[in-house]
Amino acid sequence: MAAIGAKRRDPEQVVAYGKEAVALARASGSGYVARRLQGLCDEFGPLSGDHRVGELGAEIAMLGTQ
């Protein structure tokens, strides 16, 4: 759903579903979810300028270092 939000350029949808997916990745330790989220960052495009989306991107980047 976060990817759909990125395609629709809807930062609220990206952040809401993205944060849920980050929480799932942390709780489960799933590398698959973390990789999918890293792919989501590539789809942010112009949404990257939104501070909420930028913070989500930073959280996702932290998943790769854990």
DOGUDREN-617309 format. One line per 8 residues: number of its first residue (from 1); their letters; for each residue x, y, z of C-alpha. Coordinates in pm, 1 decimal. Each point is the difference from the previous one (the first is absolute). Layout:
# DOGUDREN-617309
NUM) A) X Y Z | ...
END
This chain:
# DOGUDREN-617309
1) MAAIGAKR) 0.0 0.0 0.0 | 294.0 234.3 62.8 | 119.2 -60.0 -357.0 | -343.7 89.1 -131.8 | 14.8 319.9 204.2 | 337.5 80.6 -157.8 | -143.7 -49.2 -348.8 | -295.3 222.9 91.1
9) RDPEQVVA) 239.5 252.6 159.1 | -190.4 -23.4 326.9 | 247.0 58.0 284.5 | -255.4 -82.9 270.4 | -60.0 -346.5 -146.7 | 372.4 -61.5 -49.6 | 80.9 92.0 359.4 | -293.7 -181.3 160.3
17) YGKEAVAL) 57.0 -332.7 -171.9 | 375.7 38.4 -14.7 | 24.8 40.9 377.5 | -214.9 -310.2 50.3 | 232.0 -196.0 -228.2 | 308.8 129.7 183.3 | -150.5 -113.6 329.8 | -71.9 -342.1 -151.0
25) ARASGSGY) 354.9 -28.1 -132.4 | 142.8 87.5 341.3 | -229.7 -235.9 190.2 | 53.5 -295.2 -230.7 | 361.8 60.1 -97.3 | -111.3 -68.0 -356.6 | 264.9 79.5 -256.2 | -262.4 -35.7 -271.7
33) VARRLQGL) -213.1 283.4 139.1 | 309.8 215.7 49.8 | 106.2 -54.0 -362.9 | -347.4 85.0 -126.6 | 3.4 318.9 205.2 | 337.4 95.6 -144.3 | -155.1 -41.4 -344.0 | -282.8 227.2 110.2
41) CDEFGPLS) 251.6 278.3 63.6 | 86.3 -7.9 -371.1 | -363.7 85.9 -74.2 | -19.8 307.2 224.8 | 104.0 234.9 -281.0 | -134.0 350.0 63.5 | -146.5 -113.3 332.7 | 353.0 -9.4 141.9
49) GDHRVGEL) -29.5 372.2 64.6 | -276.3 -61.2 256.0 | 160.2 -15.4 346.7 | -223.0 -291.7 107.8 | 102.4 -205.7 -301.4 | 363.7 95.4 60.5 | -24.9 -123.8 359.4 | -154.9 -324.5 -123.3
57) GAEIAMLG) 288.3 -39.1 -245.0 | 246.2 42.1 287.6 | -182.8 -266.1 203.0 | 12.7 -235.1 -296.1 | 372.4 65.9 -46.8 | 53.4 -94.3 365.5 | -158.5 -339.8 -66.4 | 285.7 -79.9 -235.6
65) TQ) 259.6 71.2 269.6 | -156.8 -216.5 270.9
END
